């Protein structure tokens, strides 16, 4: 998607101005930066994703592969006071 846009336009804004049927600059920006999700919680594709696929004439799975857009970021940490740490066998 990056090359399809930036090989022909100076910016996402210029692309959206040239194609008002897609005109969702912030949504496209989020998808390009992998910060937006192409799918809803039920697994269906969001309207902006469908419009982009239709415009570029590609399948949703090709433009928004799960390995790029389907991951979930999780982080976990645990704080334990040093005084609570015991050595086995003591």
FIKOLZA-1660 file (N, C-alpha, C; in steps of 0.1 Angstrom, whole numbers, plus 5000, padded with zeros to 4 digits):
% residues 90
   i   px   py   pz ch aa at
   1 5008 4988 5000  A  X  N
   1 5000 5000 5000  A  X CA
   1 5009 5012 5000  A  X  C
   2 5020 5012 5007  A  X  N
   2 5029 5023 5008  A  X CA
   2 5034 5027 4994  A  X  C
   3 5038 5018 4986  A  X  N
   3 5043 5021 4973  A  X CA
   3 5032 5025 4964  A  X  C
   4 5020 5019 4965  A  X  N
   4 5009 5024 4957  A  X CA
   4 5006 5038 4959  A  X  C
   5 5007 5043 4971  A  X  N
   5 5004 5057 4974  A  X CA
   5 5016 5066 4971  A  X  C
   6 5027 5063 4977  A  X  N
   6 5038 5072 4976  A  X CA
   6 5046 5072 4963  A  X  C
   7 5044 5062 4955  A  X  N
   7 5051 5062 4942  A  X CA
   7 5043 5071 4932  A  X  C
   8 5031 5075 4936  A  X  N
   8 5023 5083 4927  A  X CA
   8 5019 5097 4933  A  X  C
   9 5020 5098 4946  A  X  N
   9 5015 5110 4953  A  X CA
   9 5025 5114 4964  A  X  C
  10 5025 5127 4967  A  X  N
  10 5035 5132 4976  A  X CA
  10 5032 5129 4991  A  X  C
  11 5019 5127 4993  A  X  N
  11 5015 5124 5007  A  X CA
  11 5001 5117 5007  A  X  C
  12 4997 5112 5019  A  X  N
  12 4984 5105 5020  A  X CA
  12 4973 5116 5018  A  X  C
  13 4976 5128 5022  A  X  N
  13 4966 5139 5019  A  X CA
  13 4964 5141 5005  A  X  C
  14 4974 5141 4997  A  X  N
  14 4973 5143 4982  A  X CA
  14 4966 5131 4976  A  X  C
  15 4968 5119 4981  A  X  N
  15 4961 5107 4976  A  X CA
  15 4946 5108 4979  A  X  C
  16 4943 5112 4991  A  X  N
  16 4929 5114 4995  A  X CA
  16 4922 5125 4987  A  X  C
  17 4929 5136 4984  A  X  N
  17 4923 5146 4976  A  X CA
  17 4920 5142 4962  A  X  C
  18 4929 5134 4957  A  X  N
  18 4927 5128 4943  A  X CA
  18 4916 5118 4943  A  X  C
  19 4913 5111 4954  A  X  N
  19 4903 5100 4954  A  X CA
  19 4894 5102 4966  A  X  C
  20 4884 5111 4964  A  X  N
  20 4875 5115 4976  A  X CA
  20 4867 5103 4980  A  X  C
  21 4865 5092 4972  A  X  N
  21 4858 5081 4976  A  X CA
  21 4865 5073 4988  A  X  C
  22 4878 5076 4989  A  X  N
  22 4886 5069 5000  A  X CA
  22 4889 5079 5011  A  X  C
  23 4888 5091 5009  A  X  N
  23 4892 5102 5018  A  X CA
  23 4891 5099 5033  A  X  C
  24 4900 5092 5038  A  X  N
  24 4901 5090 5053  A  X CA
  24 4916 5090 5056  A  X  C
  25 4921 5102 5056  A  X  N
  25 4936 5104 5058  A  X CA
  25 4941 5098 5071  A  X  C
  26 4934 5101 5082  A  X  N
  26 4939 5096 5094  A  X CA
  26 4938 5080 5095  A  X  C
  27 4928 5075 5089  A  X  N
  27 4926 5060 5089  A  X CA
  27 4937 5053 5081  A  X  C
  28 4940 5059 5069  A  X  N
  28 4950 5054 5061  A  X CA
  28 4964 5055 5067  A  X  C
  29 4966 5066 5074  A  X  N
  29 4979 5069 5081  A  X CA
  29 4981 5058 5092  A  X  C
  30 4970 5055 5099  A  X  N
  30 4971 5045 5110  A  X CA
  30 4974 5031 5104  A  X  C
  31 4968 5028 5093  A  X  N
  31 4971 5015 5087  A  X CA
  31 4985 5014 5081  A  X  C
  32 4990 5025 5075  A  X  N
  32 5003 5025 5070  A  X CA
  32 5014 5024 5081  A  X  C
  33 5011 5030 5092  A  X  N
  33 5020 5029 5103  A  X CA
  33 5018 5017 5112  A  X  C
  34 5009 5008 5108  A  X  N
  34 5006 4996 5115  A  X CA
  34 5001 4999 5130  A  X  C
  35 4995 5010 5131  A  X  N
  35 4989 5014 5144  A  X CA
  35 4974 5012 5144  A  X  C
  36 4968 5012 5132  A  X  N
  36 4954 5010 5131  A  X CA
  36 4951 4995 5128  A  X  C
  37 4939 4991 5130  A  X  N
  37 4935 4977 5127  A  X CA
  37 4926 4977 5115  A  X  C
  38 4928 4967 5106  A  X  N
  38 4921 4966 5094  A  X CA
  38 4908 4959 5096  A  X  C
  39 4907 4952 5108  A  X  N
  39 4895 4944 5111  A  X CA
  39 4888 4948 5123  A  X  C
  40 4875 4946 5123  A  X  N
  40 4867 4948 5135  A  X CA
  40 4869 4937 5145  A  X  C
  41 4863 4938 5157  A  X  N
  41 4865 4927 5167  A  X CA
  41 4858 4914 5162  A  X  C
  42 4848 4915 5154  A  X  N
  42 4841 4903 5149  A  X CA
  42 4849 4896 5137  A  X  C
  43 4860 4902 5133  A  X  N
  43 4868 4897 5122  A  X CA
  43 4865 4902 5108  A  X  C
  44 4854 4910 5107  A  X  N
  44 4851 4916 5094  A  X CA
  44 4860 4928 5092  A  X  C
  45 4862 4931 5079  A  X  N
  45 4871 4942 5076  A  X CA
  45 4864 4956 5078  A  X  C
  46 4871 4966 5082  A  X  N
  46 4866 4979 5084  A  X CA
  46 4863 4985 5070  A  X  C
  47 4854 4995 5069  A  X  N
  47 4851 5001 5056  A  X CA
  47 4863 5007 5049  A  X  C
  48 4872 5014 5057  A  X  N
  48 4884 5019 5050  A  X CA
  48 4892 5009 5044  A  X  C
  49 4894 4997 5050  A  X  N
  49 4901 4986 5045  A  X CA
  49 4895 4981 5032  A  X  C
  50 4882 4980 5032  A  X  N
  50 4875 4975 5020  A  X CA
  50 4876 4984 5009  A  X  C
  51 4875 4997 5012  A  X  N
  51 4876 5007 5001  A  X CA
  51 4890 5007 4995  A  X  C
  52 4900 5006 5003  A  X  N
  52 4914 5005 4998  A  X CA
  52 4916 4993 4989  A  X  C
  53 4911 4982 4994  A  X  N
  53 4913 4969 4986  A  X CA
  53 4906 4970 4973  A  X  C
  54 4894 4976 4973  A  X  N
  54 4886 4978 4961  A  X CA
  54 4894 4987 4951  A  X  C
  55 4899 4998 4957  A  X  N
  55 4906 5008 4948  A  X CA
  55 4919 5002 4942  A  X  C
  56 4927 4995 4950  A  X  N
  56 4939 4989 4946  A  X CA
  56 4937 4975 4938  A  X  C
  57 4925 4971 4938  A  X  N
  57 4921 4958 4932  A  X CA
  57 4929 4946 4937  A  X  C
  58 4929 4945 4950  A  X  N
  58 4936 4934 4957  A  X CA
  58 4927 4928 4967  A  X  C
  59 4930 4916 4971  A  X  N
  59 4923 4909 4982  A  X CA
  59 4926 4915 4995  A  X  C
  60 4917 4915 5004  A  X  N
  60 4919 4920 5018  A  X CA
  60 4931 4913 5024  A  X  C
  61 4932 4900 5023  A  X  N
  61 4943 4892 5029  A  X CA
  61 4956 4896 5023  A  X  C
  62 4957 4901 5011  A  X  N
  62 4969 4905 5005  A  X CA
  62 4974 4919 5010  A  X  C
  63 4964 4928 5011  A  X  N
  63 4968 4941 5015  A  X CA
  63 4970 4942 5030  A  X  C
  64 4962 4934 5038  A  X  N
  64 4963 4935 5052  A  X CA
  64 4966 4921 5058  A  X  C
  65 4978 4916 5056  A  X  N
  65 4981 4902 5060  A  X CA
  65 4981 4901 5076  A  X  C
  66 4976 4890 5081  A  X  N
  66 4975 4888 5095  A  X CA
  66 4988 4890 5102  A  X  C
  67 4999 4886 5096  A  X  N
  67 5012 4888 5103  A  X CA
  67 5016 4902 5105  A  X  C
  68 5010 4911 5098  A  X  N
  68 5013 4926 5100  A  X CA
  68 5002 4932 5108  A  X  C
  69 4989 4929 5105  A  X  N
  69 4978 4936 5112  A  X CA
  69 4971 4928 5122  A  X  C
  70 4973 4915 5122  A  X  N
  70 4965 4906 5131  A  X CA
  70 4971 4904 5145  A  X  C
  71 4983 4909 5147  A  X  N
  71 4989 4906 5160  A  X CA
  71 4983 4914 5171  A  X  C
  72 4984 4909 5183  A  X  N
  72 4979 4917 5195  A  X CA
  72 4991 4919 5203  A  X  C
  73 4993 4932 5207  A  X  N
  73 5004 4935 5216  A  X CA
  73 5000 4933 5230  A  X  C
  74 5008 4926 5237  A  X  N
  74 5006 4923 5251  A  X CA
  74 5019 4926 5259  A  X  C
  75 5017 4931 5270  A  X  N
  75 5029 4933 5279  A  X CA
  75 5025 4929 5293  A  X  C
  76 5034 4923 5300  A  X  N
  76 5031 4919 5314  A  X CA
  76 5044 4922 5322  A  X  C
  77 5042 4926 5334  A  X  N
  77 5053 4927 5343  A  X CA
  77 5048 4924 5357  A  X  C
  78 5058 4920 5366  A  X  N
  78 5054 4916 5379  A  X CA
  78 5065 4922 5388  A  X  C
  79 5060 4929 5398  A  X  N
  79 5070 4935 5408  A  X CA
  79 5069 4927 5421  A  X  C
  80 5080 4922 5425  A  X  N
  80 5081 4915 5438  A  X CA
  80 5092 4921 5446  A  X  C
  81 5089 4925 5458  A  X  N
  81 5099 4930 5467  A  X CA
  81 5110 4920 5469  A  X  C
  82 5123 4924 5469  A  X  N
  82 5134 4915 5471  A  X CA
  82 5133 4907 5484  A  X  C
  83 5127 4913 5494  A  X  N
  83 5125 4906 5507  A  X CA
  83 5116 4894 5506  A  X  C
  84 5108 4893 5496  A  X  N
  84 5099 4881 5494  A  X CA
  84 5105 4870 5486  A  X  C
  85 5117 4873 5480  A  X  N
  85 5123 4863 5472  A  X CA
  85 5131 4854 5482  A  X  C
  86 5128 4841 5481  A  X  N
  86 5135 4831 5489  A  X CA
  86 5143 4821 5481  A  X  C
  87 5153 4815 5486  A  X  N
  87 5161 4805 5479  A  X CA
  87 5155 4792 5482  A  X  C
  88 5154 4783 5473  A  X  N
  88 5150 4769 5476  A  X CA
  88 5160 4762 5484  A  X  C
  89 5156 4754 5493  A  X  N
  89 5165 4746 5501  A  X CA
  89 5169 4752 5514  A  X  C
  90 5164 4764 5516  A  X  N
  90 5168 4771 5529  A  X CA
  90 5158 4768 5540  A  X  C
% end
